[in-house]
């Protein structure tokens, strides 16, 4: 029986730090592409969007498609 990998979630503000948030997303993708697990990166689109994303993602009744 194989191991089940853990899913890791990131929420990134692409406009933060004068665009450094977008650079962080690129770096995360590069580093995590070698990770033997699953990950997802979400980008914020407006103020307080990160809060909404986190609440939706961790609502056990929501699926990935509903996010």
PyMOL CGO cylinders between C-alpha atoms (Angstrom):
from pymol import cmd
from pymol.cgo import CYLINDER

trace = [
    CYLINDER, 0.00, 0.00, 0.00, 1.49, 3.36, -1.06, 0.3, 1, 1, 1, 1, 1, 1,
    CYLINDER, 1.49, 3.36, -1.06, 1.69, 6.49, 1.02, 0.3, 1, 1, 1, 1, 1, 1,
    CYLINDER, 1.69, 6.49, 1.02, -0.84, 9.22, 0.54, 0.3, 1, 1, 1, 1, 1, 1,
    CYLINDER, -0.84, 9.22, 0.54, 0.84, 12.57, -0.04, 0.3, 1, 1, 1, 1, 1, 1,
    CYLINDER, 0.84, 12.57, -0.04, -0.26, 15.70, 1.74, 0.3, 1, 1, 1, 1, 1, 1,
    CYLINDER, -0.26, 15.70, 1.74, -1.77, 18.55, -0.19, 0.3, 1, 1, 1, 1, 1, 1,
    CYLINDER, -1.77, 18.55, -0.19, -0.13, 21.92, 0.44, 0.3, 1, 1, 1, 1, 1, 1,
    CYLINDER, -0.13, 21.92, 0.44, -2.00, 25.14, -0.36, 0.3, 1, 1, 1, 1, 1, 1,
    CYLINDER, -2.00, 25.14, -0.36, -0.52, 28.57, -0.99, 0.3, 1, 1, 1, 1, 1, 1,
    CYLINDER, -0.52, 28.57, -0.99, -2.32, 31.87, -1.35, 0.3, 1, 1, 1, 1, 1, 1,
    CYLINDER, -2.32, 31.87, -1.35, -0.26, 34.50, -3.17, 0.3, 1, 1, 1, 1, 1, 1,
    CYLINDER, -0.26, 34.50, -3.17, -0.94, 38.17, -3.78, 0.3, 1, 1, 1, 1, 1, 1,
    CYLINDER, -0.94, 38.17, -3.78, 0.69, 38.76, -7.19, 0.3, 1, 1, 1, 1, 1, 1,
    CYLINDER, 0.69, 38.76, -7.19, 0.71, 42.55, -6.68, 0.3, 1, 1, 1, 1, 1, 1,
    CYLINDER, 0.71, 42.55, -6.68, 2.36, 42.48, -3.25, 0.3, 1, 1, 1, 1, 1, 1,
    CYLINDER, 2.36, 42.48, -3.25, 5.78, 44.05, -2.95, 0.3, 1, 1, 1, 1, 1, 1,
    CYLINDER, 5.78, 44.05, -2.95, 5.58, 45.74, -6.32, 0.3, 1, 1, 1, 1, 1, 1,
    CYLINDER, 5.58, 45.74, -6.32, 5.14, 42.42, -8.12, 0.3, 1, 1, 1, 1, 1, 1,
    CYLINDER, 5.14, 42.42, -8.12, 7.30, 40.28, -5.87, 0.3, 1, 1, 1, 1, 1, 1,
    CYLINDER, 7.30, 40.28, -5.87, 4.22, 38.21, -5.05, 0.3, 1, 1, 1, 1, 1, 1,
    CYLINDER, 4.22, 38.21, -5.05, 4.09, 37.09, -8.69, 0.3, 1, 1, 1, 1, 1, 1,
    CYLINDER, 4.09, 37.09, -8.69, 7.79, 36.26, -8.50, 0.3, 1, 1, 1, 1, 1, 1,
    CYLINDER, 7.79, 36.26, -8.50, 7.09, 34.22, -5.36, 0.3, 1, 1, 1, 1, 1, 1,
    CYLINDER, 7.09, 34.22, -5.36, 4.50, 32.18, -7.26, 0.3, 1, 1, 1, 1, 1, 1,
    CYLINDER, 4.50, 32.18, -7.26, 7.02, 31.44, -10.00, 0.3, 1, 1, 1, 1, 1, 1,
    CYLINDER, 7.02, 31.44, -10.00, 9.63, 30.43, -7.43, 0.3, 1, 1, 1, 1, 1, 1,
    CYLINDER, 9.63, 30.43, -7.43, 7.14, 28.22, -5.59, 0.3, 1, 1, 1, 1, 1, 1,
    CYLINDER, 7.14, 28.22, -5.59, 6.27, 26.42, -8.81, 0.3, 1, 1, 1, 1, 1, 1,
    CYLINDER, 6.27, 26.42, -8.81, 9.95, 25.87, -9.58, 0.3, 1, 1, 1, 1, 1, 1,
    CYLINDER, 9.95, 25.87, -9.58, 10.82, 24.58, -6.12, 0.3, 1, 1, 1, 1, 1, 1,
    CYLINDER, 10.82, 24.58, -6.12, 7.70, 22.49, -5.63, 0.3, 1, 1, 1, 1, 1, 1,
    CYLINDER, 7.70, 22.49, -5.63, 7.81, 20.86, -9.04, 0.3, 1, 1, 1, 1, 1, 1,
    CYLINDER, 7.81, 20.86, -9.04, 10.39, 18.50, -7.51, 0.3, 1, 1, 1, 1, 1, 1,
    CYLINDER, 10.39, 18.50, -7.51, 8.16, 17.90, -4.47, 0.3, 1, 1, 1, 1, 1, 1,
    CYLINDER, 8.16, 17.90, -4.47, 6.73, 14.40, -4.38, 0.3, 1, 1, 1, 1, 1, 1,
    CYLINDER, 6.73, 14.40, -4.38, 3.33, 15.58, -3.27, 0.3, 1, 1, 1, 1, 1, 1,
    CYLINDER, 3.33, 15.58, -3.27, 0.48, 17.72, -4.34, 0.3, 1, 1, 1, 1, 1, 1,
    CYLINDER, 0.48, 17.72, -4.34, 0.21, 21.47, -4.07, 0.3, 1, 1, 1, 1, 1, 1,
    CYLINDER, 0.21, 21.47, -4.07, -2.01, 24.24, -5.31, 0.3, 1, 1, 1, 1, 1, 1,
    CYLINDER, -2.01, 24.24, -5.31, -1.32, 27.95, -5.58, 0.3, 1, 1, 1, 1, 1, 1,
    CYLINDER, -1.32, 27.95, -5.58, -4.18, 30.43, -5.51, 0.3, 1, 1, 1, 1, 1, 1,
    CYLINDER, -4.18, 30.43, -5.51, -3.80, 34.10, -6.47, 0.3, 1, 1, 1, 1, 1, 1,
    CYLINDER, -3.80, 34.10, -6.47, -5.71, 36.87, -4.77, 0.3, 1, 1, 1, 1, 1, 1,
    CYLINDER, -5.71, 36.87, -4.77, -7.61, 39.24, -7.02, 0.3, 1, 1, 1, 1, 1, 1,
    CYLINDER, -7.61, 39.24, -7.02, -8.89, 41.93, -4.65, 0.3, 1, 1, 1, 1, 1, 1,
    CYLINDER, -8.89, 41.93, -4.65, -8.64, 43.06, -1.00, 0.3, 1, 1, 1, 1, 1, 1,
    CYLINDER, -8.64, 43.06, -1.00, -9.54, 40.37, 1.54, 0.3, 1, 1, 1, 1, 1, 1,
    CYLINDER, -9.54, 40.37, 1.54, -9.74, 37.76, -1.22, 0.3, 1, 1, 1, 1, 1, 1,
    CYLINDER, -9.74, 37.76, -1.22, -7.16, 35.63, 0.63, 0.3, 1, 1, 1, 1, 1, 1,
    CYLINDER, -7.16, 35.63, 0.63, -9.58, 35.33, 3.56, 0.3, 1, 1, 1, 1, 1, 1,
    CYLINDER, -9.58, 35.33, 3.56, -12.35, 34.18, 1.23, 0.3, 1, 1, 1, 1, 1, 1,
    CYLINDER, -12.35, 34.18, 1.23, -10.08, 31.68, -0.49, 0.3, 1, 1, 1, 1, 1, 1,
    CYLINDER, -10.08, 31.68, -0.49, -8.94, 30.20, 2.81, 0.3, 1, 1, 1, 1, 1, 1,
    CYLINDER, -8.94, 30.20, 2.81, -12.47, 29.94, 4.16, 0.3, 1, 1, 1, 1, 1, 1,
    CYLINDER, -12.47, 29.94, 4.16, -13.74, 28.30, 0.98, 0.3, 1, 1, 1, 1, 1, 1,
    CYLINDER, -13.74, 28.30, 0.98, -10.81, 25.92, 0.71, 0.3, 1, 1, 1, 1, 1, 1,
    CYLINDER, -10.81, 25.92, 0.71, -11.18, 24.63, 4.23, 0.3, 1, 1, 1, 1, 1, 1,
    CYLINDER, -11.18, 24.63, 4.23, -14.95, 24.31, 4.18, 0.3, 1, 1, 1, 1, 1, 1,
    CYLINDER, -14.95, 24.31, 4.18, -15.27, 20.54, 4.16, 0.3, 1, 1, 1, 1, 1, 1,
    CYLINDER, -15.27, 20.54, 4.16, -18.41, 20.71, 2.04, 0.3, 1, 1, 1, 1, 1, 1,
    CYLINDER, -18.41, 20.71, 2.04, -16.69, 22.49, -0.85, 0.3, 1, 1, 1, 1, 1, 1,
    CYLINDER, -16.69, 22.49, -0.85, -14.96, 20.76, -3.72, 0.3, 1, 1, 1, 1, 1, 1,
    CYLINDER, -14.96, 20.76, -3.72, -12.00, 22.07, -5.71, 0.3, 1, 1, 1, 1, 1, 1,
    CYLINDER, -12.00, 22.07, -5.71, -14.37, 22.90, -8.59, 0.3, 1, 1, 1, 1, 1, 1,
    CYLINDER, -14.37, 22.90, -8.59, -16.47, 25.16, -6.34, 0.3, 1, 1, 1, 1, 1, 1,
    CYLINDER, -16.47, 25.16, -6.34, -13.43, 27.21, -5.36, 0.3, 1, 1, 1, 1, 1, 1,
]
cmd.load_cgo(trace, "trace")
